[in-house]
Amino acid sequence: MLPAVAQGAIGIEVRADDARTYAYVRALNDTLTERRVTAERACLEVLDGSCRTPIAALAEAVEGDRLRLRALVAEPNGRAAWRASREGVLSDGVALGRDAGAELRSAAGEAFFERLADLF
């Protein structure tokens, strides 16, 4: 089972004009987690998903600087699901996420996303 996008990652918001707090918070950042979450969110962005949309994604670091992304969209009733996966270098995470999202969008079809918009 794949989790929701960015599930388990902690996000902290800082006012745009608060450089001092940003510096403190930035020191807490885990770069690997940031890159993984960014890849997952890139997939979600292409799918135009929200927290109510049945979309899942998991980006995992694999050997060295490699990243594996698995993603899924599903009918709300669970009757159908579409999956995509990508693997590449960590620095290409956004491109991997967008590409996986585009594959899922194409596989599920625009009618699927229109139905979701009507439901939620």
Secondary structure per residue as TSV (DSSP state, phi and psi in degrees):
chain	resnum	aa	ss	phi	psi
A	1	M	-	360.0	131.1
A	2	L	-	-91.6	144.8
A	3	P	-	-83.7	170.1
A	4	A	-	-63.5	157.0
A	5	V	T	-57.3	132.4
A	6	A	T	64.3	16.5
A	7	Q	T	-59.2	129.7
A	8	G	T	89.9	-12.5
A	9	A	-	-84.5	142.3
A	10	I	-	-98.2	128.3
A	11	G	-	-114.4	137.7
A	12	I	-	-123.1	125.9
A	13	E	-	-92.6	141.7
A	14	V	-	-133.4	140.0
A	15	R	-	-57.1	140.8
A	16	A	T	-58.5	-30.8
A	17	D	T	-95.9	12.5
A	18	D	-	-107.2	76.5
A	19	A	H	-63.9	-35.7
A	20	R	H	-63.3	-50.4
A	21	T	H	-65.0	-39.6
A	22	Y	H	-56.8	-42.4
A	23	A	H	-62.6	-41.1
A	24	Y	H	-64.6	-47.7
A	25	V	H	-66.7	-39.8
A	26	R	H	-59.3	-33.1
A	27	A	H	-65.1	-22.5
A	28	L	H	-85.0	-13.6
A	29	N	-	-63.7	137.6
A	30	D	-	-102.5	109.1
A	31	T	H	-59.3	-40.0
A	32	L	H	-63.1	-44.8
A	33	T	H	-62.7	-42.2
A	34	E	H	-58.1	-44.6
A	35	R	H	-67.1	-39.0
A	36	R	H	-64.9	-47.7
A	37	V	H	-63.8	-37.8
A	38	T	H	-62.6	-39.5
A	39	A	H	-64.5	-44.0
A	40	E	H	-62.6	-42.7
A	41	R	H	-69.6	-29.4
A	42	A	H	-64.4	-39.0
A	43	C	H	-63.8	-47.5
A	44	L	H	-60.0	-39.4
A	45	E	H	-61.3	-43.4
A	46	V	H	-63.1	-34.5
A	47	L	H	-83.6	-5.9
A	48	D	T	54.0	44.9
A	49	G	-	-90.6	162.3
A	50	S	-	-130.4	-175.3
A	51	C	T	-71.0	-7.5
A	52	R	T	-100.6	-5.0
A	53	T	S	-89.6	134.2
A	54	P	-	-75.1	77.0
A	55	I	E	-126.1	138.0
A	56	A	E	-133.0	151.2
A	57	A	E	-158.3	145.2
A	58	L	E	-142.6	118.3
A	59	A	E	-103.1	127.2
A	60	E	E	-124.1	138.4
A	61	A	E	-76.1	132.9
A	62	V	-	-118.3	-165.5
A	63	E	S	-44.6	134.1
A	64	G	T	59.1	-124.6
A	65	D	T	-102.0	29.4
A	66	R	E	-93.6	149.3
A	67	L	E	-131.8	136.2
A	68	R	E	-117.5	129.4
A	69	L	E	-119.4	127.8
A	70	R	E	-119.3	135.8
A	71	A	E	-140.5	160.1
A	72	L	E	-154.7	143.8
A	73	V	E	-124.9	147.9
A	74	A	E	-141.0	152.7
A	75	E	-	-63.7	142.8
A	76	P	T	-56.3	-30.0
A	77	N	T	-86.5	-2.9
A	78	G	S	81.2	3.1
A	79	R	S	-68.8	-28.2
A	80	A	-	-140.2	147.2
A	81	A	E	-147.1	148.4
A	82	W	E	-123.6	138.7
A	83	R	E	-125.0	150.2
A	84	A	E	-143.6	151.4
A	85	S	E	-143.9	151.0
A	86	R	E	-141.9	150.7
A	87	E	E	-139.7	139.2
A	88	G	E	-173.1	-166.4
A	89	V	E	-76.3	147.7
A	90	L	G	-54.2	-38.7
A	91	S	G	-68.0	-14.3
A	92	D	G	-97.9	17.9
A	93	G	H	-55.8	-42.5
A	94	V	H	-63.5	-44.8
A	95	A	H	-64.1	-40.1
A	96	L	H	-62.5	-44.4
A	97	G	H	-63.0	-45.8
A	98	R	H	-63.1	-41.0
A	99	D	H	-65.9	-42.5
A	100	A	H	-64.3	-41.1
A	101	G	H	-61.2	-41.8
A	102	A	H	-64.3	-39.5
A	103	E	H	-63.2	-44.3
A	104	L	H	-64.9	-41.0
A	105	R	H	-61.6	-42.3
A	106	S	H	-68.5	-43.6
A	107	A	H	-65.8	-43.0
A	108	A	H	-75.9	-29.6
A	109	G	-	87.7	151.3
A	110	E	H	-63.7	-30.2
A	111	A	H	-61.2	-36.7
A	112	F	H	-58.6	-47.8
A	113	F	H	-71.1	-31.7
A	114	E	H	-66.7	-41.0
A	115	R	H	-61.6	-42.1
A	116	L	H	-62.4	-42.2
A	117	A	H	-60.5	-37.6
A	118	D	H	-70.1	-34.1
A	119	L	H	-73.1	-39.3
A	120	F	-	-113.3	360.0
